Amino acid sequence: ISPGLVRISVGLEHIDDIIRDISQALEKSY
């Protein structure tokens, strides 16, 4: 299980923070 999936499953109540983190990660990878 990847750390990202763990964070998503643990932080469902903080979905906005997760979406922000994913968006930033995608921006950095491209």
Biotite code that builds the C-alpha atoms (Angstrom):
import biotite.structure as struc

atoms = struc.array([
    struc.Atom([0.000, 0.000, 0.000], chain_id="A", res_id=1, res_name="ILE", atom_name="CA", element="C"),
    struc.Atom([1.430, 3.360, -0.983], chain_id="A", res_id=2, res_name="SER", atom_name="CA", element="C"),
    struc.Atom([1.716, 6.217, 1.543], chain_id="A", res_id=3, res_name="PRO", atom_name="CA", element="C"),
    struc.Atom([-0.708, 8.230, -0.559], chain_id="A", res_id=4, res_name="GLY", atom_name="CA", element="C"),
    struc.Atom([-3.430, 5.609, -0.175], chain_id="A", res_id=5, res_name="LEU", atom_name="CA", element="C"),
    struc.Atom([-2.820, 5.495, 3.570], chain_id="A", res_id=6, res_name="VAL", atom_name="CA", element="C"),
    struc.Atom([-3.206, 9.270, 3.796], chain_id="A", res_id=7, res_name="ARG", atom_name="CA", element="C"),
    struc.Atom([-6.419, 9.164, 1.776], chain_id="A", res_id=8, res_name="ILE", atom_name="CA", element="C"),
    struc.Atom([-7.938, 6.406, 3.902], chain_id="A", res_id=9, res_name="SER", atom_name="CA", element="C"),
    struc.Atom([-6.889, 8.071, 7.164], chain_id="A", res_id=10, res_name="VAL", atom_name="CA", element="C"),
    struc.Atom([-7.803, 11.614, 6.173], chain_id="A", res_id=11, res_name="GLY", atom_name="CA", element="C"),
    struc.Atom([-11.204, 11.328, 4.542], chain_id="A", res_id=12, res_name="LEU", atom_name="CA", element="C"),
    struc.Atom([-12.438, 14.163, 6.742], chain_id="A", res_id=13, res_name="GLU", atom_name="CA", element="C"),
    struc.Atom([-9.618, 16.307, 5.319], chain_id="A", res_id=14, res_name="HIS", atom_name="CA", element="C"),
    struc.Atom([-10.329, 15.580, 1.664], chain_id="A", res_id=15, res_name="ILE", atom_name="CA", element="C"),
    struc.Atom([-9.643, 19.172, 0.639], chain_id="A", res_id=16, res_name="ASP", atom_name="CA", element="C"),
    struc.Atom([-6.115, 18.927, 2.047], chain_id="A", res_id=17, res_name="ASP", atom_name="CA", element="C"),
    struc.Atom([-5.572, 15.646, 0.217], chain_id="A", res_id=18, res_name="ILE", atom_name="CA", element="C"),
    struc.Atom([-6.804, 17.096, -3.068], chain_id="A", res_id=19, res_name="ILE", atom_name="CA", element="C"),
    struc.Atom([-4.467, 20.045, -2.594], chain_id="A", res_id=20, res_name="ARG", atom_name="CA", element="C"),
    struc.Atom([-1.523, 17.713, -1.907], chain_id="A", res_id=21, res_name="ASP", atom_name="CA", element="C"),
    struc.Atom([-2.304, 15.618, -4.981], chain_id="A", res_id=22, res_name="ILE", atom_name="CA", element="C"),
    struc.Atom([-2.618, 18.725, -7.142], chain_id="A", res_id=23, res_name="SER", atom_name="CA", element="C"),
    struc.Atom([0.755, 20.005, -5.934], chain_id="A", res_id=24, res_name="GLN", atom_name="CA", element="C"),
    struc.Atom([2.353, 16.602, -6.527], chain_id="A", res_id=25, res_name="ALA", atom_name="CA", element="C"),
    struc.Atom([1.005, 16.502, -10.078], chain_id="A", res_id=26, res_name="LEU", atom_name="CA", element="C"),
    struc.Atom([2.282, 20.007, -10.751], chain_id="A", res_id=27, res_name="GLU", atom_name="CA", element="C"),
    struc.Atom([5.756, 19.019, -9.537], chain_id="A", res_id=28, res_name="LYS", atom_name="CA", element="C"),
    struc.Atom([5.824, 15.818, -11.605], chain_id="A", res_id=29, res_name="SER", atom_name="CA", element="C"),
    struc.Atom([5.071, 17.617, -14.879], chain_id="A", res_id=30, res_name="TYR", atom_name="CA", element="C"),
])
